Each structure stands twice: as C-alpha cells, then as structure tokens.
Amino acid sequence: MAWQRKVLRINLTRGEIYHEPLNMEWANAYMGSRGLGTKYLSEMMDPAVDALGPDNVLIFATGPLTGTMSSTSGRYSVLCKGPLTGAIACSNSGGKFGAELKNAGYDLLILEGRAPSPVYLSIINDEVSLKAADDLWGSTVWHTEETLKERSGDPQTKVCSVGVPGERGVRYACIVNDLHRAAGRSGVGAVMGSKNLKAIAARGSVGVTADEPQRFMAVVKDTMKKLADDRGRQGMTKYGTNAMIDTMHAFGGLPTRNFQEVQFAGSEKINPAAMSTANENGHTNLITNKACFGCSIGCGRVAHVDPKHFSVADKPQYWHASGGLEYETAYALGPVCGVDDIDACTYVGFLTNEHSIDPISFGVTVAAAMEMFELGAITLEDTGGIDLRFGNAEALVQVAELTGAQEGFGVDLGLGSKLLCEKYGHPDLFMGVKGQEFAGYDSRALQGMGLGYATSNRGACHLKHDVFSEDMKEQNGQGKARPCKDSQDEIAAIDSTGLCIFTAGAWGMEDYAAQVDAACEGEWPVERLRELGERTWNLERQFNLRAGLTAADDTLPKRLLETPAPSGTAKGKVCELDVMLKEYYQLRGWGADGVPTSDTLGRLGLSA
Amino acid sequence: MSDYLPEGAVGGRVELELPAGATFAQLVARLEIPESERYIVSINDTLLPEPLEHLLQEGDQVIIMAPLTAG
C-alpha cells in the first residue's frame, strides 16, 4: 500500500507506452521519490551521456506518502542528468501535479529517447497517450497549461510544462506545474524540452491507500497538531519564507551585488512588511497565502504588481494575481542584483514562472553580468543598449523579458553564470558550485552552509542539508561536518517520502518514520530511514563520479574562500572549507579522493 | 520577531532605555518574549549563543532574529 506498485514508462523515440510493476526490492531499499528515482536513473542510463541528448532519462517520481492525507503530501521529484551541472539533477516541486500523477496510479513516470516532433503526454488513469504539440511549441507555460486544461474538458486536470527556455536548452530552465510551482533547479526543464516533450497533463481518480488506515489516520492527526503548534510553522504561514530576508540582512549573510557584500539596506523595501504595506498609489503587493496539495503550512504567497508600475503599465495581462515573492526569489532578483524595487522583483518572478526559468540561477547569472558590465567586460553593445548596472530595476526587467523569449542578450544569460563568466573572461565571478548558482546564504557567515553547498550532489543547493543551528553558534569550520553529513542523509530520506522538508522544523525523524510505517508494508524505524538516506546520498555520488566529476568539484569560489566578509556578524571571516571537507570525507567513509570506500559501499548494499 | 516590537518601532527597529546593569534577560522580559520562543542574538554584530546573562551597555545595538531555516 501507499505505493501504487506501478511505473509508467514512455519511449518517446518510438512513441511506445509501457505499464510496468514497481521494483519492490528497490522500493524497500530507497522508499520513493528522490531515493527510488535515483536508483532507477542509475540503473537505466550512462551518467556520461550528453544531458541534452536522447540518451538522458527523465524521471518523475512520487513518494509513498505523496497524495495521502499526510500534511504537505503534494511533493514529487524530477530526476535526470542536469545540463547546468553535468551531475545528477533531483528537483523537487509541490503544487498539485505530483499528487495527481500518484492518484492516476503511478509511483514513477520514466521518459526515454526523444520524440521526432513536439508532443505532450496525456494521462487519465490508465488511459495514456502521446499527442501532437506542434501548436503549443513556442508557447509560454501559462498558455500551455490553460490550453491543455480546456482541451481535456476537465478543470481538475493538472499540468506541468516548459516554455521557450526549456525548448531552447537554457541550462537552468525548470518544469513549472500549477502555474507557479516548479521543479526549479539544475535545468530539468531543458531536458524535458530536449525530448520534444512540451507538457504532461494528468488526471487521476485511482486514490492512494495506506497499509494500516486507522493507525495512519491517528499518526497524521498527531503530526498535524505538532506542525500546527510549531512557532516556526506559524511564522512561515504568516510571513512566508521571505521573512528570512530580514534575518539574513541583520546577520550579515545576505548575498548582495554578486556576493561582493553580505548586507543589503534595500531589503526593507522587498521584505514581508513591504509586501503587506500599501504604496503611494494605495496598492498592496500581497493578496494572500497559498498551500500546495494537502499542506497545512501554506508558505506560498499570492501577489500582484502595481498596475501603475513601469514594468506592467502597458501590459494589463500581468495585472492579475500570481505567485508572489518567496525568499529565494526575493534574494535572487533583489539583493544579489542590488535591486530594491518590489514591483520589478514581483513582475520578474511572474516571468520566471511564465517562461519556466529558475529564478535563483537566473538572478545570480544577471548579478554576474552586472558585475562584468561595471568592470567593462560586458558592454552596451553586448547587452543591446541595456545599462546593466547593479540596482537598475529597468535593466532587470528588460533582461528577464529577453531571457524568457530567448532573444538578444537573453541568449547569453541563458548560458548560466559559469559559462557566461567564462565567455566574458572572468571565471572567478561565477558564484556557485558544479555549475549551479548559490541560493541566498553567504558561506562566510554560514560556514556549514558552505560545506553543504560544496558537497551537494546537484551543485550549490541550500535544501539538501540543515546546519543552521550550528552555524548560529560559531562562525568557523569546527563542528560542522557531522551535522552536515547527518542532515544530508536525513533530508535524502525525507525527500524520499513525498513530504515537504518545510515540516522539518516541527517534526523529528520519528514523525516521518511513524507516518511511513503506518502507510507502507513492513517495519520503518528511524534507523531504516537514515540508512536509506545515506544509501541514496552515496548512490548520487556514484552517479556523479561516473559522469566524470571528482573531489576537485567539491569547492567554492575564491571570493568566499579568500575575501573576508565586509560587514555583519562574520566581518573579517572567510569560509573554512578545507577544515570541514577533510573531516566530512572521513565521516562519510570516503577516501581523500572523495570516492566511497569498498567498506562504505558494502555497508550500504551498494556495488562499486 | 517583529511581533514583539513595542509601539513606536519603525522598520523593525526601536530605541529602548533600560536600568543600569540590565542583562539581556531583562530586555527579553521587557519585550514580553516567552521562554518558549527560539531566536538568535547578536550584539554589536557579535553572535551570542548564550545571551541571557549578558550585561548590556549604553549604545549597544541588539538584534534579535528568528531562527534560520531553508527558504
């Protein structure tokens, strides 16, 4: 139970559709979603292939708790080789699409090959078909979703799709579902586009059951109350994730102007208070909050742009309500670009959803371009006349529109920061790891975050570890490796359940284990979850090693390792990565070369 | 943490007068922050993992931040 025990496999090259039983041996070892998807991906493809070629495999993976009555059960993962990084991509999304796919009867959807012409996939329980999408090619996410809902005749149909950046191989294109939720990172949308797959429309009514329904309901009731009573959860509901912008500014860990600074005075103009305060036109940015499927947190924001703002004054099609600023969007379109214009940031956030681009990678790429523009390495001729200085909100809007349409300088920005910095002769200005741009935390102020960034299997990522409490105690490399390693394993397990990691502040591992144990056959104690998390982490590492990555890729930009933080609580400090990394490899049971030892692989049931 | 700011606060900041020799714990009491609340404290840009007994000085800039979580 909880698992549907069924995999939907599509060969896009041949247009063939297969219904296959779920490999329960793998499900018992990797549970679901991130873990199980990693196992299937590792077994089905050569990690050395071209990420945008037909031999890459694209997997949509739900977890055993996806679509159940557990709180936050709307999560699913998208896995493939990532074009931004050349490493494994595992991008997680909420909304309602994942639960719909599960309710249609599938644990996993696996897509191989490349369709000879544009298609979309229609799934209505076990009625599955590939349909021509020539008329949708070149459309935005929003147009595609609206069209496919109308075409299905069922307003409950859930859609995920890519826009033009996904079709054109923008290395940080994402897959957007339910208009403004995204499998956002590592370029999974470019892989979907490379397969000539425009969209997936899903409708399910099979239902999801639990192994012990009565016990499962009792556990869900208890864990929901725990979540409801948690102060962190209450803050997340009231203010959204963007509350972090005030904390990071005060702490001195808010990356500003491409990480040249760590505090941004303009954060007060784009923080939650600014979102809920009427401007001089009487316009208030924030409308309400919004939850994903089955979620009792509701961290999402619904906002609208002031119709009088320059960005939309002549574009009434953008005057409606849509996904508002969350912390990472606010950071990447605001401080890191030096922009403090809440309407410009909100509008550009809309564009990233409409066109399927990861706002983190996009914003940090723009920030690098801004620094190179101010250095004279990028010229007005390169930008097509756009004055790409830090803080120029008009320029941010212009390059976002160009990137969404893949026109002009937007084509260069679609390369991502690493390749852009190399193209214009300043590779040291790339702010990321393994080709993927940083989230909104500076590793000089948050040292354990630096280790997490450096060792994340999908490139720089803030969501695969949790060392925040240790980072608050001492700003050096001591005592960070153990909590980094342990939290990486635990989060790999949480990601594999089908639940959201925003529950982790309220729930301990025993709360996840209790839900899985009641929903799935067999015994699922905490230690089993931790072990499958560690197994998953090491299998991801093995994928990357086979793809050609080495220990040399577990590093940070010179700016964070050599240039001290200019202000804040970490003033004068650099990230002590070397201290942490050596200890981390030892704790992982890896050699000094970053390769898991045979003992470690044997202990976890992995083969060399 | 802005829920605990007294009247007169602007932009998340407020200036307060405390008796000489006041500790951070007295500031917490003045702001009516409950014991169950979790927060991070820096004083004059220095993190204080155990701030309650810290003696405050005239002119100190105290920042009380919500705990960090991934966002």
Interface residues (C-beta under 8 A of the other chain):
Chain A: R231 G232 G235 M236 T241 N242 A243 M244 D246 T247 M248 A250 F251 G252 E268 A273 E326 Y327 E328 G440 L446 H462 L463 D466 F468 S469 D471 M472 K473 E474 Q475 I501 F502 G505 S567 G568 T569 K571
Chain B: S2 G11 G12 S36 E37 R38 I40 S42 D45 T46 L47 P49 I63 M65 A66 P67 L68 T69 A70 G71
